[in-house]
Amino acid sequence: MYLDFFGLAQPPFKITPNTDFFFAGGKRGAILEALAYAITHGEGIIKVTGEVGSGKTMLCRMLQSRLPPDIEIVYIANPTLRPEEILHAISFELQLDLPHGASRLQVMQVLHQHLLDLHMQGRQAVVFVEESQGMPIPTLEELRLLSNLETQQHKLLQIVLFGQPELDDNLREANIRQLRERITHSFHLGPLSAREIQEYLMFRMRAAGYHGPELFSPAVAAHIARSTGGLTRRVNIVADKILLAAFADNTHTIRLKHVRAALKDCEFGAAAPLLPRWAGLTAAVAGGIAFGYGWNHLAPQLQAPPQPMAALQQAVAPAHLPASVPLSTAVSAVFNTPVAVPAEIPLFPDLDLADAKLLEQRIQAAREILEKEPGGKFSIELFVTDDVRPLRMEGFLKRAEKSVKLANVYVFPISAGGRTRFRVTYGVYATREEGADVITRMPEKYKQQFDLKLRSLEEISQAEKS
């Protein structure tokens, strides 16, 4: 209905996975490349988890198109197969010639020989299991036994499990611990941030043929992010209805009223947004836990000079962080950024700080570094939280004061659309190159898992002046 109005060649926000609309942002592209590498290099069992609607099926389809032609792909869409059925399902997909009424042993022998033949030809096979959180434990164990098929140097069968977070709960069962031990790589599709959603929306519009100016402002993207939990399927549903609302309004300017109208027409519109698992800082109870956990584990490092010794590795990533990674990276890795805050919104709204002296001091300190420090310097953003009750932040700072030097902690109250957030940063750093060098030397695992950023004081200062 709105295609001609926006100059589109096809619908941009259909929820059916279409690889032409694959968005590489939100770490999706990096995960795709890592999956392709792991499969082509014979890495055994691989696990990919994500909430409902986070893009697992799209990633699976992209992976199938990205793998070289010498890899035979077995796609298992029905996870509820019994153990005795999974072998037949794999054999059917590989088009193996089985005798009528073949026993499990016969199927295994034929399958093993086929995999050996593939290996002799320089080829290999991989099994993709969708919705694997619904697979019975005995069937998962049967898959584990299939992963035992190998030569002296190579696995004959790769297995990739795609599932919701409940898959992790299943894998914690004691009777499946052998499979858990065989998982060599684990990836998680997290929700998109507000900034990533803004990029995602325009990417889909361009892919569908749109050639006009930016349609979705940071404020619109932030509202969509809060309402959808950053899940791409929900974003697609809302965005489709937003375009319809704007078309009905005869405007190419997307406004918050169009977002609200779209959400009213969504099944999940009235429900509380699904929070990412690391975004507990926005909830009352989880916020206190997250504050305490983060500072208690980082305390020894924040008191010490910025050097990644054993205490740092224990706090952040045992056996993974190289000796050259400084403290600022560790802080960024633990305190990921759940909300992207547009730079054009004003800082320092009026807050009642009568009973929050530490908070008042750290807000004042934040103001002073903007006034005194050169604009070219940077600060590490620890987190952004919607929970702006002064006494809650005061309690956090009191707990932190027992372990760290509060002179290095800065709190920036940020107000947008009548809503206030706290941006908390740590330290002041001289150059962007220093931060870029740190991010470059981070292990690939952390580039995929965390959104590593430095906030320039110039950017923050411009926000204050706007």
C-alpha positions, 0 to 999 in steps of 0.5 A: 500500500505504501510502496509507491509513496516511499519509492520502494520496489518491495516491502522492506520489513517482511518477517520472512527471512530474506538474505537480501535484507541481512543486516551485518550490524549488531555483531551479526556480520562478525558472528556469521564470519566466525561461524563460517570459519569454525565450520570450514576448520572442523570445530565440532559442535557450535551453539548459537542462542538468541531470544525469539525474533532475534534473527537466528533463522536469518543467520542460519540462511545466510550461513548456508549461502556463505559456506563453500559448495564442497560442504554438504548441509543437513537442515533439521527444522523439526527438533522434536525427533526421537533419538532413533529418528535423528539418524534417519533424518540426517541420512534422508537429507544426505540422500543415503541409500538405506535398506528397508527397515534398517537398524540403528547400527546399519544406519550408523555404518552407512552414514559413517562410510558416507562421511569417510567418502566425503572426507577422502574427496576433500569435502565435509558435512554439517548439520544445522538444528533449528529450535534446538531448545525443543530437542529432547535430551536423549536426541541431543545425546545422539547428536553428541555421539555423531560428533564422535565420528572422526579421523585421527585429525578431523571431525567428519561431521560438524553440528550447529545448534540454533536455539533460544536461551532455554537451550543453555538451561538444557545443557546444564543438565548433568546427563548432557554434560558430555555434549556441553564439553564438546561445544567449542564455540558459543555465540549469542545474538543480543538485541539491537541498541537504539543506534543499531536499530536506526541503522537497521531500519535505513538499511532495510529501506535502502535494500528495498529501493528507497533513495530519500533522506533519513526517515527515522530520527534517534528519538524514534529509534530509541522509542522503538528500541524500548518498545521492542526490546531490540528484537528484529522481528518486533522491529520489522512488525512495528516499522511496517505499521509505522510506514503505514501510519505515515502513509495514512498521514500523507507525510514522509516525516516519521514522528513519535505519534506514528510509532505510538499508533503502530505499537497500539496495533501490535500484540506486544505493544502493551506488554513490558519491553523485553529487556536484554539479559545484561540490561538489569541496570534499568530494573530496581532489584536487578540494578542493585545486583548489577552495580554491586557485582560489577564494582566488587569484581573490578575493585582490585583493578580500579585501585591499581595502576592500569595494567592487566595482571592476574586480578584483572583476568580473573575479573573479566576473562580468565585465560583470554585477555592478552597481557597488553590489554589495559584496564579501560578495556576491562571496564568497558567489557564488564559494563556494556552499553545498553542504551545509545543516547543521542548526542543532541539532548541536553545534560544536567536537568534539575534533580533533587540531590538534597540527600545524595551528596556523593551523586551531587559531587560526581555530577559536579565533577562531570561538569568540571571535566567538560569545562576544564579538559580539552575536547580531544580527550575521552572517557570510558562509558561504563553504562547508561541506566533509566533508573535515575532515582538519586538515592539509588545512585547514591547507594551505588556510589557509597558501595563503590566508594569502599572499593574504588577512587570515586574521583575517577567516576563521573555521572552525566544526567541526560534528559530527552523527551521528558525522560532522564537517564544517567550516563556513568563513565570512568577516567579521562584518556588522552587520545582516540588512538589509545582506545582504538589500539585497545579495541584492535587488540581485543580477542575476537570473542569480545569484539562480538560480545561487547559494544566497545566505545569511547565517548569524547568529551567534545561529544558530551560537551556539545550535548550540554550546549544543545 
